[in-house]
Amino acid sequence: MKLATFNAAGIRARLGLLQEWIADREPDVLGIQETKVEDGKFPIEAIEELGYQAAFHGQKSWNGVAVLSRRPISGVRTGMGDELFPNDCRIIACEVDGLHILNTYVPNGYMAGSEKFEYKLAWMERFARYVHENYSPSDPVVWMGDINVAPKPEDVYDSKRFYGSVGHNPEEMKRLDEIVSFGFVDLFREHHTEGGAYSFWDFTLPNGFKRNLGWRIDHIYGTEPVAKLCTDCVIDREPRGWEKPSDHTFVVATLAL
């Protein structure tokens, strides 16, 4: 089984790229973030033509998450079940073939110390509780998405320069550690320990992708039952160089199912 995550930076703007990538790579499950479209305008027909079902939770112009699957999707839930973060369209959960799929778009945080940064920290704290409320470490859970945290020095092209800034901040790392301590394994780092492997390259940096000035902020985690089945997890760099790309690319985990 092939599982993937991708921040599309607008699913309608990236539909052609998605169609090409899906037709070529044939993932079984794809989690998408930043769909940036309300549910009534989600391109469901184009997705179904590819042979996929879709569950989605979106809003106009901002945020939005979706799960595409070649296999039946069940048990769809959105949000965290309370009034703390009711309308930000950042989380969708479902089940596919017995796997619990949890797709999130963690807030960016804008700037360390800002109100948006405090919102990010609060969101991550609430999400840590959400995971404990809904799952057990013995369950086969996959948590994927744009996590918006590069947790280790090797996850940023210039860690010394950016340490303490949003995305590479010890307060974010602490919150991420609290989530991961539930029983999650970073599937990419389970198979690849080298630096220089990134999933995001800022458009504002001249030739940032060609120079590999990137960040690894798109992750796939699995509980131990999932990690034991994971034969590899890779970052598919190629689509970042395609026409009209997102500033992110795909992360793909393969399970022996």
HUJOZI-V703140 format. One record per residue. N is the residue number from 0. PSI is psi as a letter, one per 40 degrees, with the letter a starting at -180 (NA if undefined). Layout:
((N PSI) (N PSI))
//
This chain:
((0 h) (1 h) (2 h) (3 i) (4 i) (5 h) (6 h) (7 e) (8 f) (9 h) (10 d) (11 d) (12 d) (13 e) (14 d) (15 d) (16 d) (17 d) (18 d) (19 d) (20 d) (21 d) (22 d) (23 d) (24 d) (25 f) (26 i) (27 d) (28 h) (29 h) (30 h) (31 h) (32 i) (33 f) (34 d) (35 f) (36 h) (37 i) (38 d) (39 e) (40 e) (41 h) (42 g) (43 d) (44 d) (45 d) (46 d) (47 d) (48 d) (49 e) (50 f) (51 i) (52 i) (53 h) (54 h) (55 i) (56 h) (57 i) (58 i) (59 h) (60 e) (61 i) (62 a) (63 h) (64 i) (65 i) (66 h) (67 i) (68 h) (69 e) (70 i) (71 h) (72 h) (73 i) (74 f) (75 h) (76 i) (77 i) (78 a) (79 e) (80 e) (81 a) (82 e) (83 d) (84 g) (85 d) (86 e) (87 e) (88 f) (89 e) (90 h) (91 h) (92 i) (93 a) (94 h) (95 h) (96 f) (97 e) (98 h) (99 h) (100 h) (101 h) (102 h) (103 i) (104 g) (105 h) (106 i) (107 d) (108 e) (109 c) (110 h) (111 h) (112 e) (113 i) (114 d) (115 d) (116 d) (117 d) (118 d) (119 d) (120 d) (121 d) (122 d) (123 d) (124 d) (125 d) (126 d) (127 d) (128 d) (129 d) (130 d) (131 d) (132 d) (133 e) (134 i) (135 i) (136 d) (137 e) (138 i) (139 g) (140 h) (141 h) (142 h) (143 i) (144 a) (145 h) (146 e) (147 f) (148 h) (149 h) (150 e) (151 i) (152 d) (153 e) (154 e) (155 h) (156 d) (157 g) (158 d) (159 d) (160 d) (161 e) (162 h) (163 e) (164 i) (165 h) (166 e) (167 f) (168 h) (169 d) (170 d) (171 d) (172 d) (173 d) (174 d) (175 d) (176 d) (177 d) (178 d) (179 d) (180 e) (181 d) (182 f) (183 i) (184 h) (185 h) (186 d) (187 d) (188 e) (189 d) (190 e) (191 h) (192 e) (193 i) (194 i) (195 e) (196 h) (197 i) (198 e) (199 h) (200 h) (201 h) (202 d) (203 e) (204 h) (205 h) (206 f) (207 d) (208 d) (209 d) (210 e) (211 f) (212 g) (213 i) (214 i) (215 g) (216 e) (217 h) (218 i) (219 h) (220 i) (221 i) (222 i) (223 d) (224 d) (225 d) (226 d) (227 d) (228 e) (229 h) (230 d) (231 i) (232 h) (233 i) (234 h) (235 g) (236 d) (237 d) (238 d) (239 d) (240 e) (241 i) (242 h) (243 f) (244 i) (245 i) (246 e) (247 i) (248 a) (249 i) (250 h) (251 h) (252 h) (253 h) (254 i) (255 g) (256 NA))
//
